[in-house]
Amino acid sequence: MILHTARLRLRPFRAADVAALADLRADPATMRFMAGGEAAAAPERASAEAGSLASLWGRAWEEGHPGYAPWAVERRGDGCFLGAAGLRWLPFEGGTTEVMWMIHRHHRRQGYATEAAEAACRWGFATLGLAQLDAFVMPRNEASLGVVRRLGMAPLGETTILDMPMLRFRLLAPGKVLA
């Protein structure tokens, strides 16, 4: 499944994406807001995890689990790899589908995260029939807090995920109301 927006192509990960994903995950400025924190940005670890994640996410699409693995995000005009975005099931907080995004620092502040996340949300509601999507953001991650605001997500409060303090946000499918 490939999604297109005005500027982006969201597509399943493939083996050719491993180096670009490793580069993204080796950036301490990116990983400080992710599970494992800046320690996860060690080049050897980032490379190994990128290979595992690209394979896992690509297989999820191939093996009939559409929608529950992030897409590779690339710019439509030139195919430049920008990062990852999409939906994934999280067993935390009673189980929820998370909308997530991770954009390479050289491509931030151009609206790509919001554009990719919006496309993933629309797809989750229209194609998967989801009633709601959640996002988990570290309190000091100002860029992602801006994304959840632009998506129109409602704050649900504080929580802890993998020993990291997070703020939880929720977006309801069109026509649904927060219970």
N, C-alpha and C positions, 0 to 999 in steps of 0.2 A: 504494500500500500504506500503510495507516494502522494503527499499533499503539496499543493502549490499555493503560495500567497503572492501578493504583488511583487515581492522581492526575493522570496525564499523558496527553496525546495526542501521538504522534509522527507527523508527516505530511510529505509532500513540500513543499518550499518553493514559494512562489508569489510573483508580483510584489508583492502587498500586504505581503510580509514585508521588503522591502528597507529601509525606514526603521528598523524595529526591529533588523534585522541590522546596519545601519550604526551604530546607537547602541551595540550590543554591541561591535562592532569598533573603535569610537572611544574605548573606555575603556582608558586606559593600564594600569590594574591588571589587566585581562583580557589585553591583548595582550603584556604583558611575558613571558608564558609561551608565546607563539605565534611562528611563523616571521615574521621581520621585526621582532619585539620591539615596544617602545613606539613606535618610529618609524612602525610600521604603523597606529598609532592616530590619526595626523593626520586631522582630520575629512574633508578632501577625499579623501584616500587611502582611508579607511574607507568612505566613501560609494561611491566608484567600485568598490572591491573587493566591497562588499556586493551591488551590482547585478549584477556579473559572477558572483559565487558563487551567489546565489539563482537566477539564470538557468541556470547550469551544473548545479547540483544538481537543480533542478526538471526540466530536460530529461533528465537521466540517468534519472530515474524514468519519464518519459513515453516515452523511446526504447528501452525494453527492457533497461536496465541496473539492474534492481532490486537494492537492497542496497548498491550502491557509490556512494552519495551520502548525506550526512547528512540527517536529517529536521529539520524545524522542531519544536521542543519547546514545547508550550503546556500550560497548566494546564487540566484538564478542566472545572473548575467555572465558570470565567469566560473561558476562551479567551486568557488573558494569555500573550503571547510570553515564554518564559523563556530560549531559546537554541537551540543546535543539538546534536545527538548522532546517532551512527550508525556506519556502517562505511564505509571507503574503502580502495581499493587504493593502496599506496605502493610505488614502485619501489626504495626504499632497502633495504639489508640483504638483497639477493637477492630482494626482492619479498615483500610480506606484506599481509595485510588487517588494517587498524588499526581498533580501536574507539576513537572519539573523542567528546569532549563539550566544550561551552563554554556555561556558564550565566552570565547577566547577574549582575553583582555584587549587585544589589538582591535577588536570589532565591537567593543561595548559603546554605550551611549549613542547608539544609532537606531534604537527601537527594535533591534532584531529579537531580543528575548521576549518582549511583549508580543510581537508579531507571530513568533513561533508558538508561544504559549496559547495565544488566542486560537490559532489554527488547531492545536491539539485539543483544546477545550471544545470547540465546535464539533470536531470529529468524535470526541468521546460522548457528547450528548446526542448527536444525530445518528452516529453509526453504532455505537455500543449501547445506546439507550441509558446511559448513566444518569442518575438523578442529581448527583453532586460530585464535585472534585475538591480536594484539599491541597493546600500548599503549606510547607513548613519552612520558615525563614528564620535565620539567626537574627536576634534583635539588632545587632550592629551592621547588618548587611543592607545598607541604605539603597543600593541599586535594586535588589530584589524586593525590598519593601515598596519601591516605586512601581515595580512590575505588578505586584498584587493589587495596588491601588488602581492602576490603569486597567487591570482586568475586572475591577469591580468586586473583588473578593471581600467578604465580611470577616472581620477579626473574631476569633473564637476564644482567644486567651493564650496563656503560656503552657508549655509542656516540655518534656525532656525526651529526646530521641537519641539513642546511642550515647548517653551521658552528655549530650550537648543541649543547652537551653535553646528552645525554639518558640516562635510564635506560630500559631496555627490559624489558617485562613480557609474560608469555604466559598465556593462559587456554586450556585444552584443552577440546574438546567432551566431553560426558559419555561415559565409557567409554574415552577415549583416555589414553595415558600419554606422558609427556615422554621423548623419545628422547635 
